[in-house]
Amino acid sequence: MIENNETIDEFLARYADEVEAAVRKAAAQEIMPRWRRLAAHEVDQKAGPHDLVTDADRRAELYLTEILAGLLPGSVVVGEEAVHANPASYGSIRGEAPVWIIDPVDGTRQFVRGEEGFCTLVALAHHGVVHASWTYAPATDRIATAVRGKGAFLDGERLYAGPPEPGRELRVATSHPDYTTDEQKRDLLALRTPGVAPRPCGSAGLEYLAVARGESDATAFSWEAAWDHAAGLLLVEEAGGSHLTRTGEPFRITGGNDLPFTAARDTATARRVVALLSGEA
């Protein structure tokens, strides 16, 4: 736990491994035993048929909330399921305390269908700055981590996104049509242009990991929920990538962004995607 005047960097130097262990244990205890074994009563709808929550989401978030808040006394937790129950709690992201941002099962639809494309996302932020992140894909047992200023790693190997290959179509994962308004669909149509190959996204966390690995070139997302973006944005940054909103400013986890926004393998690609989204290209 954090002591006296210990900084977040000092805390992470001592406890990053314990955070990773907690993420892995939450998945082992609460998520994977239910994967491909969900009963009907363990799956509910939130806002609609495409917005699902399961007992795995709820129980994994409760486990992580208890462990992470205990590791860092004075910190608060903003978890997707807790915010659904109490929307006012989302404001803690803009507060004075360090905040753990949790998406217990990112890609719940894929999880419910028994597919591998889901992950657990945890980020530690303070005053709107993400200091560390953990992206764990338990079905394949792969974990990506990042600490601000210290790089991004996948299973211990350094990640470098690098620029896209010259002359090749940009591979861009966009907000899925099931989760977008008509206006957002119109904004994203700007990417249907020669030289760009857009496709609907799966788990946001895994899409960010694909950008950090150089497997995908960019994302174009039209929503702000910090639990979907905080971990992945730091991962992309620390792999040498960049993220921008339509105003040309970096995405802020505290909100008020001009959407859609992009995260990309390099700054040039981010600017190109933003120019298209803004109608300037």
N, C-alpha and C positions, 0 to 999 in steps of 0.2 A: 504494500500500500504506500501511497505517497506520504512523504514525511516532511514536516516543517516547511522550509522554503524550496523544496525540491521542484524542479521544473518538469514539464511534461516530457521533455527529451530525456531527462534523467530517469523519470519513471519508466519510460519505454525501454531504456537501456537495461533496466533491471527486470521488467515484467512483460516484455513483448512475447516471450516464449510462453508465459502463463496464459496470456490472452489467446494465443494460438491453441493451446491445449484445451481451453474452455470452449472454443469454437468447435474443435474436433469432438469433444465430449458431448456437446449439445446435439451434434449431428448423430453421433453413435447411439445416444440414449433415446432421443426424442424423434429424430427424423427417419433414419434408415430402417428402424424396426417397422415403420408404417409404409415405407416405399413399396409399392406394388401389393400392399396388404390393407389398403384403406377400406373400411366399412362405410356404407352410405351415411351413417349417422356421424362420421368423423369429417365430413365435408359440408361446408355451408357457403352460401352466397353472401357477399357484402352489398356492393352497389348494384350488382346485376349478375347475369349468368357467366360473364367473362371475368368477374372479380371474385375469386374464390379464396376461402381460408379453410385450413384443416387443423385438426388437433395437433399435428406436427408443428405448424406455424406457431400456434399459441403456446405450446409447452416448451418448445425450443427458445422462444423469446423470454418466457418466464425464467428459464434456467439461466440464460445469458444475462438477464437483467440483475438477478441476484448475485452472480459471480462477479460481473464486471463492476457493478456499483461497490461491491465489497473490496475489490482490488484498489480502487481509486476513491477513497472517502471524499465526500464533497462533490463528486460528479453526479450527473443526472443521466437518465436514459431516455432516448426518443426511439421507440420501436414502432414498427408499422401497425401492429395489432393493438398496442396500447393507445396509439393516436386514433385509431378507428373507434375505440371505446370512449376516448376523451380527446376530441380534436384540439382543445385548448393546450394540451400538453406539448403540441408541436412547437409552441413558442419558446420552449427551453433552448432550442438551437440558437436563438438570438440572445440568450442570457449570459450571465457572468461566469457560470460554472462550466468546467469541462463537460462535454456531452458525448456519450456513446450513442452512435446512430446504428440501429439494427434492422436488418431485413432477415428474418429467420429462415424463410424459404423464398428466395427470389426466383420466379419462374414456377409459381404454384400450379398453373395449368399443366405444365410439363410434368411436374411431380405427380399430380393427380392421374395423368394419363400413363404413368409408369415409365416415362422417358428419363434420360440421363441429364437433360439440359436444365438443371436447377442448381442453385448454390446458396450458401449462407454468407451474408455480407455484414461486416462490422467495421465501423470507422470511429476514430477518436478525434474530436474537433474541439476547438476553443476559440471564442471570439470570431467565429465564422471561418476559421482556418482548419483544414483537415491535416492532422499531424501523422496519422498512421491508419493503415487499412488492412483488412484480412478478407480474402475472397476464397471460400472453400467450396469445392465441388465434390460432395461426399460420394456420389455414385461412381466417380472415377478416382477418388482419393487424391486430388490435386489441390494444392493451396498456393495462392499468390499473395504476397505481402509487400507492403511499401511503407517506408518511413520517410517523412519529408526531408529532403536533402541527402538521403542515404541510399536511394535507388529502389528499384522494383525487382522482385524475384518471383520465380515460379518453381516450387519445390527446390528452393535453394540456389537456382541458377539465375544469373542476372538477365533482365529483360531489356532489350533495346528495340524500340519500334522501328526506327529508321524510316526514310522517305519511301513512298510508293515507287514502283518501277516506272520509269519514264515511258509514256505512250500507252500504258495499259489503262483500261477503264477503272475508275475509282469504285471500290466495293464499299457501299454505304448501308449500314443497318439503320432503318428508320422506325419511328413509332409504329406499332402494329395498328392496322385499320380498325380492329375491334375496340381500341382504346382511344380513338381520336374523334374529335368533332369534325363537322363538315368544313369549318374554317381551317382547322389544322391539316386536314387532308389537302385542301387547296394550297396551303403553304408548302407542304412536302412534295406536291406535284412539280415544283420547280426543279427537283432533282431528276426528273425524267427527261434527260437531255443527253445528247451524244457525249460520250466520254465518262458517263456516270452509270453505275449499275446498282440502283437502290433495291432493297428487299426488306420485308417486315422483320423486325427484331424478335428474338426469343428472350431469354433472361437478360435483363440489362447488365447485370454484373458480368455475365459471361461474354457479352458483346464488348464490354470495355476490356476484358482480358484479351479478346481476339485482336483488338486494336493495339494493345500494349505488346503483343507478340508479333505484330506485323502480319497477321493472318487476314485482318480486315483493315480497311483504310480509314474509316471514319464512322461516326454515328450521327444521326440527326433526330433528336428527341424533343417532344413538345410538352413535357410535363416536368414539374419541379421537385417532386417528392424526394427529400434528401436521402432517405434510406436506399433508393434505387441508384443514386448517383455518387454519393460522397466517396465510397470506397473505390469505385472504378475510376473516378476522375483523378484521384491521387495516383493510382496505379499507372494511368496513362501519362501523367505529368512526369513521374519518376522514371518512366521508360523513354523519356525524351519527347513525348507528344505534347499536344496543346489542346485547350478547349476555349471556345469563344461563343458568345451570344451574337444576335444580329446587330447589336450596337458595336461589336468589335471588342467587348470587354469579356474577361473570363467569367464563367458561370459562378454564381454565388449560392452556396448552400442555404444562406439565410433568406433567399427569395428575391422577388422583384426583378427577375430576368426578362429580357426581351426574347421571347420564344418564337420558333424553335431554336435550339442551340446545337453545337457540334463538339465532339471530341475527336481528335484526329492524330495520325501518326507523327505529323510534324506541323509547324506553324503555317507553312505554305498551303498545305492541304486544308487545314482549318479555315484559312482565309478564303480559299476557293469555294468551299461548301457554304460558308456564311454569305459570300457574294451571291451565290445562286439562291439561297433562301431569302435574301433581301431584294432579289430582282435586279441586281447590279451587274450580273455577269452576262 
